[in-house]
C-alpha cells in the first residue's frame, strides 16, 4: 500500500471544562480518516442528520439525533484527524468539542471509531482522547474486513489495555449495531463503568513534546500487538497489485481520465428520463395554472416568473443527484484517495501544494466551502495560489448550464453529451493547473509542500451512504431553488416585464408578426431588454445576442440562474414555446438571417465562457474574507473574466472559420 508517514507534532496542553449532560445528551464521534466514522454516524442517525457549521467557524460538521432506549441523543460527527495537537483548525475544533472550551458545551462522552484492520495507527488518537476528562466508548469498526484479512482482535484484552469499553461493529453491514446502541445507552446514562487510566498510558505526558509522542506511538504499537493476532491474507497483496496500476504516474492518470469520462457518460444517460419527467411535470403545472387564472400579470408572474424560472433549473436536479451518488461510491471504495495521490504529482509540477487536492476536489460541489477549507494549508503563498484557481473548477451550480447546452446539442446522444460534459470538467481542471503554474512563477513564487496522505483499504462501497450523500446534495440544491433562484427568477420576470410596451406599439407589433413578434417587442422594451441591448456589442464577438447577455448578467448573482433567466426571456408571452420545454424553446430561436441562435459555435462558446468565468458574487465575498483583501478578490475576478472572454472568443470565431454555425 502506498503510504506517506504522518508527521509527529508535539501535543498542546489544554484546560478541561466539564459540563453535565442534559435531558438530550450529546456524544461526539471522533476517529482517524477512513475508519468508517461517517458511515457509522449515518447508521445511527439515518435521515435525521444535517450539515451545519461549527460555531464561529466556516468548517462544516454533521449533526444528528438517534433514539437510545427511548431517549433522544445528539450525535456530532467531528472531522477525521490523526491526533489532537491543535496543529490545524480541525484539531482545535475537536479539542474544543471534547473539552467544552471556547463556549462549546462539554459532551456526555466520546465515541471513538477505530479501524480493526489498522489498530496501531488508530490507537494514538484513542490514547489522547482517553487522557481527557470525558467518558470514552470505543467502536471497533471493520471487524468483518479484519476477519477476511486474517486478523483477529481480542476485544476484552483491548478494553483492558485502553481502560474503556470496546464494541465490535461493522458500519458497512450493520453488524453489532444493536450492541453499540445498548452500550451507548449505558454510556449516556452514566451506568457504564469508568475504569481508571491504565498506568502506562498515564505515563505518556500530554504536554511533553516529541518525546511524549514517541512514547505514545510505542504504547499504541504494543497494545495493538497484545490485542490482535494473525497476518493479512491475500487481500493486502491484492491491494498492492491494484495500487501498482491506480497509483502509477502514467497508468493512474489514464485510469482516472477514463473513469471520469465513463462517469459523465453514465450520468447523462441515466438522467435523461427523470429530467424528461420533471420537464413534463413543470409544463403540466404551468398549463394547469394558466387554465385557472385569467390572462394578466398574476398569471404571467406565476407561470413565467415562478414556475418557468424555478422549474427551468429544477429539471437538472437528477444530474446533480446522480453525480454525487457516483462520487460517494468512489469515495467509499477507497479510490478517491488514490486519485488524490496520483493528482498530487501533477499538482506539484505546477506549484500547487499537496494539501490543495482536498479543497479542489470539494470545489466540484461548491467553491465557497472549498475556499474556506484551504485554511489547512499553512504556507500563505500556497494557500493564495489554491484559492485563486478554485473557482475555475466546475461546481454543482454550473451543472444546469452544462446540461442545458449539452441537451441542446446532443439530445438523445448520451455518448457525445457525456464526453462534452467530461470535457467541460477537464477544461476547468486544465485551466486551474495552467493558471497555478503561471502564478507560482510570477506573483506567488515559492516551493509547494508535498501531500501527506494515507491510502485506505479497498472496500465495497455503501449504497446507503451514497443515497444519503445524494439526498444531502439534492436538498441543498432544492433549498437554493426555493430561495435564491426563486428571488432571482422573480426579479428577472419583473425586469423583463416592466416597463410595459405602450398599447399603440403593442397593436403594431401584433399586426406585424403575431403573438411571437409582440412578445419580442415587449421584452426589448423592458428594463432587461434595454440592458441587454446596451451591452450587446461587448458580447457579440462571442456569438451572444442581447437575450443571452441578460442571462450572463443575471448569473453573476448565482451561476445556475442563467437557465432560469433564459427560460423567462425566451418564454414571456409565448405559451406555445413555454409548453414545449426550455430545450425546444431555445432550439427554435432564430437570428434575423434565419440561422439558429444556439448553433454549435454559440453553444460551445457559451459553455466555455461559463466554465472559466467567475459568475458568482458570493464566492467573491468569501475570497475577499479568506484572503484578507479586496485586492486578491478583484484580481481573481479580472483574470477569470479576461480568460473566459478570450477562450469563448477563440471558440466561437474558430468554429465559424471552420464552417460551424
Secondary structure as UniProt FT lines:
FT   STRAND          26..31
FT   TURN            33..34
FT   HELIX           37..45
FT   HELIX           46..48
FT   STRAND          50..53
FT   TURN            55..56
FT   STRAND          60..68
FT   TURN            69..70
FT   STRAND          71..77
FT   HELIX           89..99
FT   TURN            102..103
FT   STRAND          109..115
FT   TURN            116..117
FT   HELIX           119..130
FT   STRAND          136..141
FT   HELIX           143..148
FT   TURN            149..150
FT   STRAND          152..153
FT   HELIX           155..162
FT   STRAND          165..168
FT   TURN            171..174
FT   HELIX           177..189
FT   HELIX           199..203
FT   HELIX           209..227
FT   STRAND          228..229
FT   HELIX           234..246
FT   TURN            249..250
FT   HELIX           251..292
FT   HELIX           297..300
FT   HELIX           301..307
FT   HELIX           308..314
FT   TURN            315..316
FT   HELIX           317..333
FT   HELIX           335..350
FT   TURN            354..355
FT   HELIX           356..362
FT   TURN            363..365
FT   HELIX           367..373
FT   HELIX           374..376
FT   HELIX           380..390
FT   TURN            391..392
FT   HELIX           396..410
FT   TURN            411..412
FT   HELIX           414..439
FT   TURN            440..444
FT   HELIX           463..482
FT   HELIX           484..497
FT   HELIX           503..525
FT   HELIX           527..539
FT   HELIX           540..542
FT   HELIX           546..554
FT   TURN            555..557
FT   TURN            559..560
FT   HELIX           561..569
FT   TURN            570..573
FT   HELIX           575..579
FT   HELIX           582..587
FT   TURN            592..593
FT   TURN            597..598
FT   HELIX           600..612
FT   HELIX           617..627
FT   HELIX           630..657
FT   TURN            658..659
//
